[in-house]
Amino acid sequence: MHKATHETAEGEGSGGHRVRRGAELLKALIGIAFLCAAPLFLAFAPAWAERYYPTCFLRLATGLYCPGCGTLRACRSLGSLDIWEAFLYNPFLFLFIIPLTVYLCVIFLMRAFTGKWVPSLLSSHKAILPVAALIAAIWIFRNVFPLTL
């Protein structure tokens, strides 16, 4: 069996894991760039571009919002710094996606700057049920109590 190892000039981190500092830094920088660039790109897109946003098949078939419904419009509102409108378009973005991305960027930055393996809470099998429950709770709440502009 092949055991994957991560190389570093600093040596081993905690738990015997090695960290490739450059790879961890790159992951963090990509996450930060995405968090900043996507809303700005959508905010400066022409207004007519919104008609080309994809239609959610679940919404089309059932009338229910999926957890991702309204994400593009929410990102567009974020780029215009209209936080409330963005939240109304997609609360899932604020309650799960943005905090998750920030958390992962912090983990990757800690690994990159310390040279030590910092375990993510999400890498545990114990995280599957709470994450799934959070997604389901947000989805149910959003369909039972729809937020409107």
N, C-alpha and C positions, 0 to 999 in steps of 0.2 A: 504494500500500500504506500502511496506517495504522501508524505506529510509536507504541507505547504509551510514555508518559513518566510519571514519578512526580514530583509537585511537592513542593517543600519551601521553607521560608523560608531554609534554610541554603545552598541552591545545590546544585551537583552533587557527588555522591560519587565514589568511585573508579570508573574505567571509563566515565565519562560517564552513569551511571545516577543518577536522582534518587530520593530516598526520601521517602515520605509518612510522617512520623514518627508521626502519630496512628494510622495504619493498622497500622504495624509494632508499636506498643505494644499496640494492641487485640488483634492476633494472639497476642502473647506472653501477655497477661493471660487470654485465653480458654483457651489451652493450660494455663497454671498453674491456673486455676480448675477445668478439667476433671480435671487430675491429682489435685487435692485433693477435689473434690466427689463424683465418681463412686464412689470407694471408701466414703466416708462415707455417702452416700445408701444404698448397698447394705448397709452394715453395720447401719444402723438400720431397714432394711426388716424386716417380720415374717418369722419363719422359714418360715412356710407359703408365702411368695412364691416360694421357690426352685423349687417344683413347676411354676411358670409360666415358668421360663427356657426359651428355645427349644431344640429338639433339633437337633443338627447333622445335616444330610441326608447328608453324606459318611460320618459315623460310623454313621448308621442303615443306609446302603446297603452299606458296605464293612467296617465295624468298625475303620477307621483313624481316628486323631485328625487333624483339620485343624489348621493353625496357631492358629486361634482357639478351639478347643474348651477349655472351662473358664475362659474369660476373665471371665465374670460371677462365677463362684464365686471366682476369684482376686481380683477387685476387692473382693468381700465380705470375704474374709480379710484383704486389705490394710487395709480400713476398721477391722477388729478388731485390727489390728497383729500378725496372725499371718503373718509374712513367709514362713516355711518352708512352711506350708500353701498359701499363695498361689502359691509357686514350684512346688509339686507339682501344683497344679491347672493351671497354664499357665506353663511356663518361657519361652515365646515372649514373654510380657508383659515379663519382666525382661531378657531377652537382646536384645530388639529394640524393642518398642513404647515402653517407658519411656525408654530412652536416646535414641531418636529424638525423642520429644516434648521431652525436656529440651534436646537439641541445637538443635532448631528454636526453642524459646523463647529460648535464649541468642542465636541469630542474630537473631531479631526484636528482642530487647532491645538488642543492639549497634547495629542499624540505627536504632532509635528514639532512643537516647541520643546516638549520634555524628552522626546525620544523614547518614551515608555508607552507600553500598550495600556490604554485606558479602556476598559470594557464598556460597551454601550448597554444600557438597560434593555434595549430592544433586541440585543443578540441572544437573549435568553428565551427559552421556550415558554417561560412563565409570562412573557409579555404578550403573547398571542391573544389570550382571552381578554385581558383588560383593553387592549387596542381594538379588538373586534367589538367589544361591548360599547366602547366610546363611539365608534363609527356608527353602530346600530342605534345608539341613543340619540345622536345628533340627527341621523336620518329620520327616525320616528318623530322626534320633536319638530323637525322642519316640516313634515307633512301634516302633523296634527295641528300645529300652530304656525301656519304659513306667515312669513314676514313679507310685507308688501311695501313698495315705494309709494 
